[in-house]
Amino acid sequence: MKVIEADLVISAGRADQFPPGPFPEVALSGRSNVGKSSFINTILARKALARTSQRPGKTQTLNFYKINDRFHFVDVPGYGYAKVSKKERDAWGRLMETYFETREQLRGVVLLVDVRHKPTEDDRMMYDWLKHHEQKVIVVATKADKISKGKQQKQLAVIKRDLDVSPEDPVVLFSSETGLGKDKAWREISDALFG
């Protein structure tokens, strides 16, 4: 897909700030420091649309990006790392639940996991929760450039097994450094949005 326009529409801290309208959406979820911002910037061919941070867990709102005036990417807060109070974490949790459970425009979720490691308990809980809510999930295994080619397929097998990935959910090996998996990720995202 050729991205002509990509703009941040709103950083929503409350459900009443979610943008109205007909645009289908794909949400992007993953552990803090999994490379979510780098994934967004790579896939949209933008240098710094999504801010990468040296401090994981910085995204504390749902960031809605309008792409080509046709659909939204929705960057949701990372989980499992953020050094914030339990009260703040609970508030994010409620906001994300509201989004995932009630957002009619939502067509699928890109769940990013780090290919170098086994999925965390948080990764497993997130995948199970999304499947419980009957979401289409595209699992993207990030940071593929950080491990040898020989290890990549082995690690993908571990991710599929540990998350117990449904046969209908694709798993994409991805690197924001080399662009590996970018075209495949786009195909899966387009299929979720418009298929």
C-alpha positions as CSV (number, residue, x, y, z in Angstrom):
1,M,0.0,0.0,0.0
2,K,1.3,3.5,-0.9
3,V,0.8,5.9,2.0
4,I,0.1,9.4,0.7
5,E,-1.1,10.9,4.0
6,A,-0.6,9.9,7.6
7,D,-1.6,12.3,10.3
8,L,-2.2,12.1,14.1
9,V,-5.9,12.9,14.5
10,I,-6.1,12.8,18.3
11,S,-4.5,11.3,21.4
12,A,-7.6,10.2,23.3
13,G,-7.5,9.8,27.0
14,R,-11.2,9.3,27.3
15,A,-13.8,7.2,25.3
16,D,-15.7,10.4,24.4
17,Q,-12.6,11.6,22.5
18,F,-12.5,8.6,20.1
19,P,-13.1,10.1,16.6
20,P,-16.5,9.4,15.1
21,G,-17.0,8.4,11.5
22,P,-17.0,5.5,9.1
23,F,-13.2,4.8,8.9
24,P,-12.3,1.2,9.6
25,E,-9.5,0.7,12.2
26,V,-6.6,-1.6,13.1
27,A,-5.3,-1.3,16.6
28,L,-1.6,-1.9,17.5
29,S,-0.9,-3.5,20.8
30,G,2.2,-4.9,22.5
31,R,4.5,-4.8,25.5
32,S,6.2,-1.5,26.1
33,N,9.6,-1.5,24.3
34,V,8.5,-4.1,21.7
35,G,9.1,-1.7,18.9
36,K,5.5,-0.4,18.3
37,S,6.5,3.1,17.3
38,S,9.2,1.8,15.0
39,F,6.7,-0.6,13.4
40,I,4.2,2.3,12.8
41,N,6.9,4.6,11.3
42,T,8.3,1.8,9.1
43,I,5.0,0.6,7.8
44,L,3.8,4.1,7.0
45,A,7.2,5.1,5.6
46,R,7.5,8.1,8.0
47,K,10.5,9.0,10.1
48,A,8.9,10.2,13.3
49,L,5.1,10.1,13.1
50,A,5.0,7.8,16.1
51,R,7.5,9.0,18.7
52,T,10.0,6.4,19.7
53,S,11.0,6.8,23.3
54,Q,14.0,5.8,25.4
55,R,11.5,5.5,28.3
56,P,9.2,2.5,27.5
57,G,5.6,2.9,28.5
58,K,5.4,6.5,27.4
59,T,2.2,6.1,25.3
60,Q,-0.6,6.8,27.8
61,T,-3.4,7.6,25.4
62,L,-5.0,5.9,22.4
63,N,-3.3,7.6,19.4
64,F,-5.5,7.7,16.3
65,Y,-3.6,8.1,13.0
66,K,-5.7,8.7,9.8
67,I,-4.1,7.1,6.8
68,N,-4.9,8.2,3.2
69,D,-8.2,9.5,4.4
70,R,-9.4,5.9,4.3
71,F,-8.7,4.2,7.7
72,H,-7.2,4.6,11.1
73,F,-4.2,3.0,12.9
74,V,-4.8,3.1,16.6
75,D,-1.7,2.9,18.8
76,V,-2.8,1.7,22.3
77,P,-0.7,2.0,25.5
78,G,2.0,-0.6,25.9
79,Y,1.7,-3.1,28.7
80,G,3.9,-5.0,31.1
81,Y,6.6,-2.4,31.8
82,A,5.3,1.2,32.3
83,K,6.5,2.6,35.6
84,V,3.2,4.2,36.5
85,S,0.9,3.9,39.5
86,K,-1.6,1.1,39.8
87,K,-4.4,3.7,39.6
88,E,-3.1,5.0,36.3
89,R,-2.7,1.5,35.0
90,D,-6.2,0.6,36.0
91,A,-7.5,3.7,34.2
92,W,-5.7,2.7,31.0
93,G,-7.1,-0.8,31.4
94,R,-10.6,0.5,31.6
95,L,-10.1,2.8,28.6
96,M,-8.6,0.0,26.5
97,E,-11.4,-2.4,27.5
98,T,-14.0,0.2,26.5
99,Y,-12.2,0.6,23.1
100,F,-11.8,-3.1,22.3
101,E,-15.3,-4.1,23.5
102,T,-17.4,-1.2,22.0
103,R,-15.5,0.2,19.0
104,E,-17.6,-0.8,15.9
105,Q,-14.9,0.5,13.5
106,L,-12.3,-2.0,14.8
107,R,-11.5,-4.6,12.2
108,G,-8.4,-6.3,13.7
109,V,-5.5,-6.0,16.1
110,V,-1.8,-6.1,15.3
111,L,-0.2,-7.8,18.4
112,L,3.6,-7.1,18.4
113,V,5.9,-9.5,20.3
114,D,9.7,-9.6,20.4
115,V,10.9,-12.5,18.3
116,R,14.1,-12.8,20.5
117,H,12.1,-14.0,23.6
118,K,9.3,-16.3,24.5
119,P,6.0,-14.5,24.8
120,T,5.5,-13.1,28.2
121,E,2.5,-13.8,30.5
122,D,1.2,-10.4,29.5
123,D,1.5,-11.3,25.8
124,R,-0.5,-14.5,26.4
125,M,-3.1,-12.8,28.4
126,M,-3.5,-10.1,25.7
127,Y,-3.8,-12.6,22.9
128,D,-6.4,-14.7,24.8
129,W,-8.3,-11.6,25.8
130,L,-8.5,-10.5,22.1
131,K,-9.6,-13.9,21.0
132,H,-12.2,-14.0,23.8
133,H,-13.6,-10.8,22.2
134,E,-13.5,-12.4,18.8
135,Q,-10.9,-10.1,17.3
136,K,-8.9,-10.9,14.2
137,V,-5.3,-10.8,15.4
138,I,-2.2,-10.3,13.3
139,V,0.9,-11.4,15.3
140,V,4.0,-9.4,14.3
141,A,7.3,-10.7,15.6
142,T,9.5,-7.7,15.8
143,K,13.3,-7.2,15.9
144,A,14.0,-10.0,13.5
145,D,17.3,-8.4,12.5
146,K,18.6,-9.0,16.1
147,I,18.7,-12.8,15.7
148,S,20.4,-15.0,13.1
149,K,18.4,-16.2,10.1
150,G,18.8,-19.8,11.3
151,K,17.0,-19.0,14.6
152,Q,14.1,-17.0,13.1
153,Q,11.9,-19.9,12.2
154,K,12.6,-21.7,15.5
155,Q,11.6,-18.5,17.4
156,L,8.4,-18.1,15.3
157,A,7.5,-21.7,16.2
158,V,7.9,-20.9,19.9
159,I,5.7,-17.8,19.6
160,K,2.9,-19.8,17.7
161,R,3.1,-22.5,20.3
162,D,3.2,-20.3,23.5
163,L,0.5,-18.0,22.3
164,D,-1.5,-21.0,21.0
165,V,-2.1,-18.9,17.8
166,S,-5.4,-19.8,16.0
167,P,-4.9,-21.1,12.4
168,E,-6.7,-18.1,10.9
169,D,-4.3,-15.6,12.6
170,P,-1.2,-14.8,10.6
171,V,2.2,-14.5,12.2
172,V,4.6,-12.1,10.4
173,L,8.4,-11.9,11.0
174,F,9.3,-8.2,11.0
175,S,12.3,-5.8,11.2
176,S,12.0,-2.1,11.2
177,E,15.7,-1.9,10.5
178,T,15.7,-4.0,7.2
179,G,12.0,-3.7,6.2
180,L,11.6,-7.5,6.4
181,G,8.0,-8.4,6.6
182,K,6.7,-5.0,5.7
183,D,4.8,-6.1,2.5
184,K,3.4,-9.1,4.3
185,A,2.2,-7.1,7.2
186,W,0.5,-4.6,4.8
187,R,-1.3,-7.4,3.0
188,E,-2.6,-8.8,6.3
189,I,-3.6,-5.3,7.6
190,S,-5.4,-4.5,4.3
191,D,-7.2,-7.8,4.4
192,A,-8.4,-7.1,7.9
193,L,-9.5,-3.5,7.0
194,F,-11.1,-4.2,3.6
195,G,-11.2,-7.9,3.0
